[in-house]
């Protein structure tokens, strides 16, 4: 797992449109949150929120569950979760690179012809982060 793959996955998750095809559940979002924090900060280092802070408490508990997980394992779990919740784009193909890492390549031309980011588009995100989406290499 490379740092660039993790960074791209974080950008993709952060830019997922609320009405898009990819709709992570609340549990999925907690897994993203916990593994992002573990990879970025390390073990939980803040006090547990009070009992009336339901969202803060859920986030803290999710992060605390991955206590002791290495940065690399947290990054890998984050990327794998993104792959698991994302329906495979019908216009993409994947292959293993020489180092064993999966590379997803978009194979459909953009109907917009927008070269600002890429001349290709993915049905997964169809957003302005085309240079990030579907290319975890």
HELIX and SHEET records of a PDB file:
HELIX    1   1 UNK A    3  UNK A   14  1                                  12    
HELIX    2   2 UNK A   26  UNK A   40  1                                  15    
HELIX    3   3 UNK A   54  UNK A   65  1                                  12    
HELIX    4   4 UNK A   71  UNK A   85  1                                  15    
SHEET    1   A 2 UNK A  92  UNK A  96  0                                        
SHEET    2   A 2 UNK A 102  UNK A 106 -1                                        
END                                                                             
